[in-house]
Amino acid sequence: MASTPGEASERIERLRGLIRRHDHLYYVLDSPEITDADYDGLMRELRRLEELHPALVTPDSPTQRVAGEPSERFQTVRHPVPLLSLGNVFDAAELEAWERRMMNLIPGEEIDYYCELKYDGLAVALTYEDGVLVRGATRGTGTEGEDVTANLRTVRSIPLRVTGPDAPRRFEVRGEILFPIDRFEQLNREREERGERTYANPRNTAAGSVRQLDPQITASRPLDMYVYSLGWAEGDAPDTQSETLAWLGRLGFKINPDNRPVATLADARRFYEDSLDRRDSLNYGCDGVVIKVDSFRLQRLLGVVGREPRWAIAYKYPAEQATTRLNDIGINVGRTGALNPYAVLEPVQVSGVTVKLATLHNEDYVRERDIRIGDLVQVQRAGEVIPQVLGPVREARTGAEREFAMPEACPECGQTVLRPEGEAIHRCVNPACPAQSAELIKHYVSRPAMDIDGVGESIVAQLLSAGLIRDFADLYGLTEQQLADLDRMGEKSARNVVTAIERSRERPLGNVIFALGIRHVGAETARLLAERYGDMELLAAASQEELTDIHTIGPVVAESVFTWFRDEENLRLVERLREAGVRMREEGTVPIGDLPWAGMEIVLTGRLQELSRTQAEELVRSLGGKPGRSVTKRTALVVAGAEAGSKLDRAQRLETPIIDEDEFMRRVNEARQQTGGAAV
């Protein structure tokens, strides 16, 4: 045992280096060199020395993988570079169409690809500064996640420190947290033997393990992680995906050895077929192959559409199917009054998940497939997520099966049920239907909306039953005492809920819009509306035509938003939220009416040199303008590129102002500077 502080410091660093090396050998390379007993001996000695010399304890020490008190709540983290989603293809024809779209955008370029197995786990981002892990966050919405640093520090395949002459001073890596299948099955066997509820599947269990409030619980789970990309870095980094992953592997991160670069799309398809054959032998969840353009230069040229990169695609495996008995068909009443039939099944395993309930979509779906109560039915997980009934096994029928009929009255409130003309969904016409209220409140408090932690289905039901709330605006009048009196609540939980309600007042405007539960408005559309209008009052006053002009918002969504804000009860609800202090304006955004090109219709024609047509149109929209499809008397400006045709001729006849691409970019930069935005 080291005696002096100097000797202790030297021995501590020696032990840390040894333990990090053996962690890497065991958890990353799967090739241990020492026994568990020898490893435990090194760890015990390090702990003793750090206890004797607490000033020498550092955050990256192996002993600190499990540290700290349980957290009351995870802090929100904003990702400096968004974590994008992937588009999906399911067959060779769709895959080839994806490649053709890219070729049209970068004609004459040679594309090499990089193939990776697509993990079915939890995506996370790890930030390192001066070689030390300083933050770990969940993917969340892609732009915001949860700070789960303390929990991720317990995952042994995540290095707490990276070393090497080419390690950037600050950088972020992204990867997937996985729960090994063999360890998951062992965990479930042990829980079953103890009479405890078993977990549904490895993916959900991995996600739940990372989001434990107590890092000790996370540490008890045998989680693993594969890194699949570099998020960002200060300084130099490799130029391709394949070189980047090899480089990250040298820095100490776990990289899947099955991934590989390929020269052609045909090679990528062979990689997919080979991986499909080996799928059942993998010790982690895998639902397809991710195919990426290897060159970062080409990735930048191809760009991103919405939240999906054009340069990457997920080639999904076929959904697995099973056969079981349809015991009954139930009805769920959604937050918009939609009556949704669902299947009550004899429990069956599908893709490693026990399925008891499955969607039946609507009455037409049941009728077209002649699905009857009592049938033996085929079930699959659509997209490996939502279980659905495909249809009956007709030859197995006995004659005892019963046809299904949609109810004429709402099963929750007894009011009339109607099926609007042209729609496939039956709806309850009672706006005060308790099921609709409950579903809308559950939607409002959900994490993608207002993130009011602790208000689950049971609490919502109790609050409605006790008459403490009628809608989600009433949440802001609840007291700790009212909440503490509910079943399974208590003073501490009540205090936490009140804190969460208070915190929700500061949620971004996009979350508030999404939380309102406007039909057809998802989280992404809500974010777009918040960015475009910047103020709830301006959004409420928007015309249907104006809404339709927004990129990606079609007439159905525009009509839904416009109609929602014409309802007096909805407007009163928004006003009550305003009075409760809920954010109604997005700080730092410029309302569309105040943007430099507000109301201007700008037509782009011909081939641009520096921008794709989509990129140019998005610049117009970002400054408040509307990309026109044809030149009319309303057209304010025409941007003419190479080989401009009839639109240019018509603009000349109408004496419409015409500019080239260079002048367009000069005006864009000038306009962006007016709004405080960066030049492009």
CORCOR-V727663 format. One record per residue. N is the residue number from 1. RES is the residue in one letter. SS is DSSP state (@ for helix, = for strand, . for the rest). PHI is phi in whole degrees, 0 to 359 (NA if undefined). D_FIRST is the distance of its C-alpha to the first C-alpha in Angstrom with 1 decimal. Layout:
n=[N,N]
res=[RES,RES]
ss=[SS,SS]
phi=[PHI,PHI]
d_first=[D_FIRST,D_FIRST]
This chain:
n=[1,2,3,4,5,6,7,8,9,10,11,12,13,14,15,16,17,18,19,20,21,22,23,24,25,26,27,28,29,30,31,32,33,34,35,36,37,38,39,40,41,42,43,44,45,46,47,48,49,50,51,52,53,54,55,56,57,58,59,60,61,62,63,64,65,66,67,68,69,70,71,72,73,74,75,76,77,78,79,80,81,82,83,84,85,86,87,88,89,90,91,92,93,94,95,96,97,98,99,100,101,102,103,104,105,106,107,108,109,110,111,112,113,114,115,116,117,118,119,120,121,122,123,124,125,126,127,128,129,130,131,132,133,134,135,136,137,138,139,140,141,142,143,144,145,146,147,148,149,150,151,152,153,154,155,156,157,158,159,160,161,162,163,164,165,166,167,168,169,170,171,172,173,174,175,176,177,178,179,180,181,182,183,184,185,186,187,188,189,190,191,192,193,194,195,196,197,198,199,200,201,202,203,204,205,206,207,208,209,210,211,212,213,214,215,216,217,218,219,220,221,222,223,224,225,226,227,228,229,230,231,232,233,234,235,236,237,238,239,240,241,242,243,244,245,246,247,248,249,250,251,252,253,254,255,256,257,258,259,260,261,262,263,264,265,266,267,268,269,270,271,272,273,274,275,276,277,278,279,280,281,282,283,284,285,286,287,288,289,290,291,292,293,294,295,296,297,298,299,300,301,302,303,304,305,306,307,308,309,310,311,312,313,314,315,316,317,318,319,320,321,322,323,324,325,326,327,328,329,330,331,332,333,334,335,336,337,338,339,340,341,342,343,344,345,346,347,348,349,350,351,352,353,354,355,356,357,358,359,360,361,362,363,364,365,366,367,368,369,370,371,372,373,374,375,376,377,378,379,380,381,382,383,384,385,386,387,388,389,390,391,392,393,394,395,396,397,398,399,400,401,402,403,404,405,406,407,408,409,410,411,412,413,414,415,416,417,418,419,420,421,422,423,424,425,426,427,428,429,430,431,432,433,434,435,436,437,438,439,440,441,442,443,444,445,446,447,448,449,450,451,452,453,454,455,456,457,458,459,460,461,462,463,464,465,466,467,468,469,470,471,472,473,474,475,476,477,478,479,480,481,482,483,484,485,486,487,488,489,490,491,492,493,494,495,496,497,498,499,500,501,502,503,504,505,506,507,508,509,510,511,512,513,514,515,516,517,518,519,520,521,522,523,524,525,526,527,528,529,530,531,532,533,534,535,536,537,538,539,540,541,542,543,544,545,546,547,548,549,550,551,552,553,554,555,556,557,558,559,560,561,562,563,564,565,566,567,568,569,570,571,572,573,574,575,576,577,578,579,580,581,582,583,584,585,586,587,588,589,590,591,592,593,594,595,596,597,598,599,600,601,602,603,604,605,606,607,608,609,610,611,612,613,614,615,616,617,618,619,620,621,622,623,624,625,626,627,628,629,630,631,632,633,634,635,636,637,638,639,640,641,642,643,644,645,646,647,648,649,650,651,652,653,654,655,656,657,658,659,660,661,662,663,664,665,666,667,668,669,670,671,672,673,674,675,676,677,678,679,680]
res=[M,A,S,T,P,G,E,A,S,E,R,I,E,R,L,R,G,L,I,R,R,H,D,H,L,Y,Y,V,L,D,S,P,E,I,T,D,A,D,Y,D,G,L,M,R,E,L,R,R,L,E,E,L,H,P,A,L,V,T,P,D,S,P,T,Q,R,V,A,G,E,P,S,E,R,F,Q,T,V,R,H,P,V,P,L,L,S,L,G,N,V,F,D,A,A,E,L,E,A,W,E,R,R,M,M,N,L,I,P,G,E,E,I,D,Y,Y,C,E,L,K,Y,D,G,L,A,V,A,L,T,Y,E,D,G,V,L,V,R,G,A,T,R,G,T,G,T,E,G,E,D,V,T,A,N,L,R,T,V,R,S,I,P,L,R,V,T,G,P,D,A,P,R,R,F,E,V,R,G,E,I,L,F,P,I,D,R,F,E,Q,L,N,R,E,R,E,E,R,G,E,R,T,Y,A,N,P,R,N,T,A,A,G,S,V,R,Q,L,D,P,Q,I,T,A,S,R,P,L,D,M,Y,V,Y,S,L,G,W,A,E,G,D,A,P,D,T,Q,S,E,T,L,A,W,L,G,R,L,G,F,K,I,N,P,D,N,R,P,V,A,T,L,A,D,A,R,R,F,Y,E,D,S,L,D,R,R,D,S,L,N,Y,G,C,D,G,V,V,I,K,V,D,S,F,R,L,Q,R,L,L,G,V,V,G,R,E,P,R,W,A,I,A,Y,K,Y,P,A,E,Q,A,T,T,R,L,N,D,I,G,I,N,V,G,R,T,G,A,L,N,P,Y,A,V,L,E,P,V,Q,V,S,G,V,T,V,K,L,A,T,L,H,N,E,D,Y,V,R,E,R,D,I,R,I,G,D,L,V,Q,V,Q,R,A,G,E,V,I,P,Q,V,L,G,P,V,R,E,A,R,T,G,A,E,R,E,F,A,M,P,E,A,C,P,E,C,G,Q,T,V,L,R,P,E,G,E,A,I,H,R,C,V,N,P,A,C,P,A,Q,S,A,E,L,I,K,H,Y,V,S,R,P,A,M,D,I,D,G,V,G,E,S,I,V,A,Q,L,L,S,A,G,L,I,R,D,F,A,D,L,Y,G,L,T,E,Q,Q,L,A,D,L,D,R,M,G,E,K,S,A,R,N,V,V,T,A,I,E,R,S,R,E,R,P,L,G,N,V,I,F,A,L,G,I,R,H,V,G,A,E,T,A,R,L,L,A,E,R,Y,G,D,M,E,L,L,A,A,A,S,Q,E,E,L,T,D,I,H,T,I,G,P,V,V,A,E,S,V,F,T,W,F,R,D,E,E,N,L,R,L,V,E,R,L,R,E,A,G,V,R,M,R,E,E,G,T,V,P,I,G,D,L,P,W,A,G,M,E,I,V,L,T,G,R,L,Q,E,L,S,R,T,Q,A,E,E,L,V,R,S,L,G,G,K,P,G,R,S,V,T,K,R,T,A,L,V,V,A,G,A,E,A,G,S,K,L,D,R,A,Q,R,L,E,T,P,I,I,D,E,D,E,F,M,R,R,V,N,E,A,R,Q,Q,T,G,G,A,A,V]
ss=[.,.,.,.,@,@,@,@,@,@,@,@,@,@,@,@,@,@,@,@,@,@,@,@,@,@,@,@,.,.,.,.,.,.,.,@,@,@,@,@,@,@,@,@,@,@,@,@,@,@,@,@,.,@,@,@,.,.,.,.,.,@,@,@,@,.,.,.,.,.,.,.,.,.,.,=,=,=,.,.,.,.,.,.,=,.,.,=,=,.,.,@,@,@,@,@,@,@,@,@,@,@,@,@,@,.,.,.,.,.,.,.,=,=,=,=,=,=,=,.,.,=,=,=,=,=,=,=,=,.,.,=,=,=,=,=,=,=,.,.,.,.,.,=,=,=,=,.,@,@,@,@,.,.,.,.,.,.,.,.,=,.,.,.,.,.,.,.,.,=,=,=,=,=,=,=,=,=,=,.,@,@,@,@,@,@,@,@,@,@,@,@,@,.,.,.,.,.,.,.,.,@,@,@,@,@,@,@,@,@,.,.,.,.,@,@,@,@,@,.,.,.,=,=,=,=,=,=,=,=,=,=,=,.,.,.,.,.,.,=,@,@,@,@,@,@,@,@,@,@,@,.,.,.,.,.,.,.,.,=,=,=,.,.,@,@,@,@,@,@,@,@,@,@,@,@,@,@,@,@,@,.,.,.,.,=,=,=,=,=,=,=,=,.,=,@,@,@,@,@,@,@,.,=,=,.,.,=,=,.,.,=,=,=,=,=,.,.,.,.,=,=,=,=,=,=,=,=,=,=,=,=,=,.,.,.,.,=,=,=,=,=,=,=,=,=,=,=,=,=,.,.,=,=,=,=,=,=,=,.,.,.,@,@,@,@,@,@,.,.,.,.,=,.,.,=,=,=,=,=,=,=,.,.,.,=,=,=,=,=,=,=,.,@,@,@,.,.,.,.,.,=,.,.,.,.,.,.,=,.,.,.,.,.,.,=,=,=,=,.,.,.,.,.,.,=,=,=,.,.,.,.,.,@,@,@,@,@,@,@,@,@,@,@,@,.,.,.,.,.,.,.,.,.,.,.,@,@,@,@,@,@,@,@,@,.,.,.,.,.,.,@,@,@,@,@,@,.,.,@,@,@,@,@,.,.,.,.,.,@,@,@,@,@,@,@,@,@,@,@,@,@,@,@,.,.,.,.,@,@,@,@,@,@,@,.,.,.,.,.,.,.,@,@,@,@,@,@,@,@,@,@,@,.,=,@,@,@,@,@,@,.,.,@,@,@,@,@,.,.,.,.,.,.,@,@,@,@,@,@,@,@,@,@,.,.,.,@,@,@,@,@,@,@,@,@,@,@,@,.,.,.,.,.,=,.,.,.,.,.,.,@,@,@,.,.,.,.,.,.,=,=,=,=,=,.,=,.,.,.,.,.,@,@,@,@,@,@,@,@,@,@,.,.,.,=,=,=,.,.,.,.,.,.,=,=,=,=,=,=,.,=,.,.,.,@,@,@,@,@,@,@,@,.,.,.,.,=,=,.,@,@,@,@,@,@,@,@,@,@,@,@,@,@,.,.,.,.,.,.]
phi=[NA,296,257,273,303,296,295,297,299,296,292,300,296,297,295,299,298,297,295,299,297,287,299,295,298,278,270,257,268,57,218,296,249,232,283,300,296,295,298,299,295,298,294,297,296,297,298,298,296,290,293,285,231,300,293,268,287,238,299,267,294,303,288,267,297,238,206,88,278,304,276,287,195,277,281,280,241,263,286,302,237,302,273,279,265,246,286,242,231,234,207,296,296,295,295,294,296,299,295,299,299,293,300,293,275,230,300,86,275,268,252,259,240,231,253,229,292,268,283,254,218,244,283,222,236,245,252,240,231,51,85,250,293,247,202,231,225,285,296,60,277,102,258,226,226,250,282,240,305,301,285,292,297,275,279,293,277,265,290,282,218,240,228,141,294,256,285,296,294,226,198,228,246,236,201,236,275,233,248,308,297,295,288,296,296,297,300,293,298,295,293,296,296,273,78,265,295,276,275,286,200,298,296,296,291,297,297,295,293,290,264,292,288,252,302,298,292,301,297,282,262,279,285,226,212,251,273,236,195,265,287,195,205,270,102,284,211,301,261,225,296,296,294,295,292,297,296,296,298,293,284,116,274,277,245,293,291,281,291,199,282,224,271,223,294,298,295,297,296,295,300,300,297,297,292,296,295,263,306,290,270,287,261,210,292,215,239,159,233,262,249,239,295,287,283,291,299,291,301,294,294,286,73,230,241,66,248,242,289,288,267,216,213,261,267,280,290,299,294,279,235,211,241,204,267,272,281,195,237,258,234,250,261,275,290,261,87,290,265,248,287,222,269,260,250,294,307,213,274,226,54,80,238,280,256,244,233,211,284,240,66,197,298,300,299,294,293,300,264,52,274,236,295,101,294,277,235,267,235,220,266,293,63,64,232,268,292,219,272,277,165,273,266,297,292,267,291,250,99,270,291,241,287,260,228,294,291,274,237,298,293,264,238,80,280,298,249,235,245,302,301,85,249,264,253,278,226,283,272,270,294,265,304,299,294,296,300,297,294,292,293,298,294,300,275,296,299,293,264,264,53,265,292,97,258,265,302,295,294,301,298,293,297,291,296,279,74,284,221,244,209,289,294,292,302,283,256,288,249,301,295,300,288,296,282,284,299,58,251,85,294,295,296,299,297,296,294,299,298,295,296,300,294,296,300,261,297,300,302,301,293,295,299,298,295,297,78,293,301,76,259,272,297,291,296,298,298,297,296,295,293,284,257,74,206,299,296,292,297,298,270,294,280,296,296,297,295,296,288,286,303,78,258,268,296,294,294,300,297,297,294,301,295,300,279,264,272,298,294,296,295,295,297,297,295,294,296,300,296,280,93,289,297,240,219,270,296,88,258,253,306,304,293,261,287,301,255,304,83,277,260,240,256,254,217,83,262,274,272,262,239,282,301,298,296,294,296,293,297,300,296,295,257,96,277,237,292,271,264,214,275,229,295,279,294,272,200,239,258,253,260,294,60,294,244,295,296,294,300,294,299,294,294,275,58,283,305,235,228,264,295,299,292,300,293,297,291,300,296,297,292,295,294,297,267,84,276,282,289,236]
d_first=[0.0,3.8,6.3,9.6,11.3,12.3,9.0,8.0,11.5,11.5,8.7,10.5,13.8,12.8,12.0,15.2,17.2,16.4,17.2,20.3,21.5,21.3,23.0,25.7,26.1,26.5,28.3,30.3,31.0,30.9,29.3,25.8,23.8,21.2,21.7,21.2,18.7,16.5,17.1,16.2,12.9,12.1,13.6,11.9,8.3,10.2,12.0,9.3,8.1,11.9,12.8,10.8,12.4,15.7,17.4,15.5,16.9,19.8,22.7,22.1,18.6,18.8,17.7,20.9,23.3,24.2,24.4,27.0,29.9,32.8,35.3,38.8,40.3,39.7,40.7,43.3,42.3,45.0,44.4,45.2,46.8,48.3,47.2,50.5,52.1,53.5,57.1,57.8,60.1,61.0,63.1,63.8,66.8,64.7,62.0,64.7,66.2,62.9,62.8,66.5,65.7,63.0,65.3,68.0,65.7,64.4,67.4,66.9,63.0,61.2,58.6,55.6,53.7,50.2,49.8,47.1,46.8,47.5,44.8,45.8,42.9,41.9,42.1,39.4,38.7,35.2,35.0,32.4,32.1,30.2,28.6,27.3,29.1,30.8,33.5,34.7,38.3,40.8,44.0,46.1,49.6,48.5,48.7,46.7,43.8,41.2,37.8,35.4,32.3,30.0,31.3,31.3,27.7,27.1,29.0,26.6,29.1,29.3,26.9,25.3,25.2,27.4,27.2,29.8,32.3,35.1,33.5,35.8,34.6,36.0,37.2,37.9,37.8,39.7,39.2,39.8,37.7,38.5,38.0,38.0,41.1,39.6,36.9,39.7,41.8,39.1,38.4,42.2,42.5,39.8,41.5,44.9,43.7,42.6,46.0,44.6,46.4,45.5,44.8,47.7,46.1,42.8,43.9,44.5,41.4,39.3,41.0,40.6,36.9,36.4,38.5,36.8,36.3,32.9,30.3,28.8,32.0,32.0,28.4,29.8,32.4,31.8,33.3,33.6,35.0,37.1,37.8,41.5,42.2,41.2,42.5,42.5,40.7,40.8,41.7,42.7,42.4,44.1,47.8,47.9,46.3,45.4,43.7,41.9,40.4,39.3,37.7,35.9,34.7,33.2,31.4,29.7,32.2,33.6,37.2,39.6,40.4,43.9,45.0,47.1,49.6,53.3,56.4,59.0,59.6,60.8,57.4,55.8,58.1,57.1,53.4,54.5,56.4,53.5,51.0,53.6,53.8,50.0,49.6,49.3,46.5,44.2,41.3,41.9,45.0,47.2,50.7,51.9,51.3,50.9,52.9,52.2,53.9,51.3,52.3,51.2,54.3,56.5,54.5,55.3,59.0,59.3,57.7,57.4,60.1,59.3,55.6,55.8,55.2,58.2,55.9,54.1,55.4,54.1,56.0,55.7,55.8,58.8,58.3,57.8,60.5,61.0,64.0,64.2,66.8,67.9,68.3,69.5,69.8,68.6,69.3,66.7,68.2,66.2,65.9,69.0,71.1,70.8,71.2,68.8,69.3,66.3,66.0,64.6,63.4,62.4,58.6,57.9,54.9,55.4,52.8,50.1,51.3,53.3,56.6,58.7,60.6,62.0,64.2,67.9,68.4,72.0,75.3,76.5,73.4,74.1,77.8,77.5,75.2,77.2,74.0,75.0,73.3,72.6,72.2,69.7,68.2,65.9,62.9,60.6,57.8,59.5,57.2,54.5,54.4,57.6,59.2,62.9,65.8,67.5,70.5,72.0,72.4,76.2,76.9,74.7,76.9,78.7,81.1,79.2,77.3,78.3,78.9,77.0,78.7,77.3,78.0,80.8,79.0,75.4,73.4,71.6,74.4,77.6,79.0,80.8,79.0,80.4,79.7,80.5,82.7,80.9,77.5,75.9,74.3,75.9,75.1,75.4,77.7,76.5,74.2,73.2,72.0,68.9,67.3,67.7,66.3,63.3,62.5,63.1,60.7,58.0,58.5,58.4,55.0,53.4,50.5,52.7,55.2,54.1,50.8,51.2,48.3,48.9,52.7,53.1,56.2,56.1,55.8,58.6,60.8,60.3,61.0,64.2,65.3,64.8,66.8,64.0,64.3,67.1,65.4,62.2,63.4,63.4,59.6,59.4,61.2,58.9,57.1,53.9,56.0,58.2,55.2,53.4,56.5,56.2,54.9,51.1,50.6,49.4,48.8,45.5,46.9,50.1,48.4,46.5,49.8,51.6,48.8,49.2,53.0,52.6,50.4,52.9,55.4,53.5,53.5,55.1,58.9,58.5,56.6,59.3,62.1,60.4,59.8,63.6,64.1,67.0,68.2,67.2,64.7,61.2,58.1,58.8,62.4,61.5,59.1,61.9,64.4,62.0,61.5,65.2,66.5,63.7,65.5,66.5,69.9,70.6,69.6,71.8,74.7,74.3,77.3,77.1,78.2,75.5,72.8,74.1,73.8,70.0,68.4,67.2,69.1,72.2,75.3,73.9,70.8,72.9,75.4,72.8,71.2,74.6,75.9,72.9,73.3,77.0,76.4,76.8,74.4,71.7,72.4,72.2,68.8,67.5,68.9,67.2,63.9,64.7,65.5,62.1,60.4,59.5,59.2,62.5,62.0,59.4,58.2,58.3,60.9,64.5,67.1,69.2,72.3,70.7,69.5,71.4,73.1,73.8,76.9,77.3,78.1,76.9,78.0,76.0,78.0,77.5,74.3,71.7,69.6,66.2,66.2,66.8,69.6,67.0,64.9,68.0,69.3,65.9,66.1,69.6,68.4,65.4,67.9,70.2,72.7,74.2,74.4,78.0,79.2,82.7,84.4,86.6,88.1,84.9,82.7,81.4,79.9,79.7,76.9,78.4,76.3,77.6,80.4,81.2,84.2,86.6,84.4,84.6,88.4,88.8,86.7,89.0,92.1,90.7,89.6,86.1,83.5,81.8,78.6,76.4,72.7,71.7,73.7,72.3,68.7,69.7,71.1,68.1,65.8,68.2,68.3,64.6,64.1,66.6,64.4,61.2,60.1,58.6,61.0,61.1]
